[in-house]
Amino acid sequence: MLVGVHVRSQLASDPQATQLFGIDTPDLYVPRLAAVYFRVREGGRNSWLGPFDVKTTDAYIPVPFDVYAVAYRIAEEPGFQSVGTAVFRIRGEVPT
């Protein structure tokens, strides 16, 4: 059973950032690395669930609780390259 994805990202070119303006505070720049989407099965149908933001260069994005995911997709932001590794749990195994 797919329980999450480990995403590793690195700088590829000039990145874009979200700029948050403050009235009485300094501006804050937040890097956008990637977004993860999970292919989930609900009621006999498949659909995409997400986006789940990737905010660091080495991130683990878990599948939401009580959702059966069958695949994942990573949407990279401009300026970053991201690689994902699926994390599986054997059915019936108790997570630690």
C-alpha positions in Angstrom: 0.0 0.0 0.0 1.3 3.4 -1.0 1.7 5.5 2.2 3.7 8.5 1.0 6.4 9.9 -1.3 9.9 11.1 -0.4 10.7 14.1 -2.6 14.2 15.4 -3.2 14.5 18.7 -5.0 17.4 20.8 -6.2 18.0 24.1 -7.8 18.0 23.9 -11.6 17.9 27.5 -12.7 16.7 30.9 -11.5 13.9 30.0 -9.1 10.7 32.0 -8.6 9.5 32.7 -5.1 6.2 33.8 -3.5 6.6 37.2 -2.0 4.6 38.1 1.0 4.3 41.8 1.7 4.0 43.1 5.2 2.7 46.5 6.2 5.0 47.1 9.2 7.3 44.1 8.6 10.0 43.1 6.1 8.9 41.3 3.0 9.1 37.5 3.2 10.2 35.3 0.2 8.9 31.7 0.2 10.4 29.3 -2.3 8.1 27.1 -4.3 9.7 23.8 -5.0 7.0 21.4 -6.2 3.6 20.0 -5.5 2.6 16.3 -5.0 -0.7 14.8 -6.2 -1.9 11.3 -5.2 -4.0 9.1 -7.5 -6.7 7.7 -5.1 -9.4 5.1 -5.4 -12.8 6.1 -3.9 -16.0 4.2 -4.5 -14.6 2.3 -7.4 -13.3 5.4 -9.2 -9.9 6.9 -9.5 -9.2 10.6 -9.0 -6.3 13.0 -8.2 -6.0 14.4 -4.7 -3.8 17.5 -4.0 -1.8 19.6 -4.3 0.4 19.0 -1.3 3.1 21.6 -1.2 6.8 20.6 -1.1 8.5 23.3 0.9 12.0 21.8 1.6 14.6 20.2 -0.6 14.2 16.9 1.3 10.6 16.2 2.2 8.2 13.4 3.0 4.6 13.9 1.9 2.3 11.3 3.5 -0.9 10.0 1.9 -3.9 11.4 3.9 -5.3 9.1 6.5 -8.0 6.7 5.4 -7.3 7.2 1.7 -6.1 4.4 -0.7 -3.5 5.8 -3.0 -2.4 3.9 -6.1 0.1 6.4 -7.6 1.6 9.9 -7.3 2.7 12.7 -9.5 5.1 15.6 -8.9 4.6 19.0 -10.5 7.8 20.9 -10.3 7.9 24.7 -9.9 10.1 26.7 -12.4 13.7 26.7 -11.4 13.6 23.3 -9.5 14.1 19.7 -10.4 12.4 17.1 -8.1 12.6 13.3 -7.9 10.1 11.2 -5.9 10.5 7.8 -4.3 7.3 5.9 -3.4 7.0 4.7 0.2 5.0 1.5 0.7 3.7 -0.4 3.7 2.9 -4.1 3.6 -0.8 -4.6 4.0 -1.5 -5.5 7.7 1.8 -4.2 9.0 1.4 -1.9 11.9 3.2 1.5 11.4 5.7 2.4 14.1 
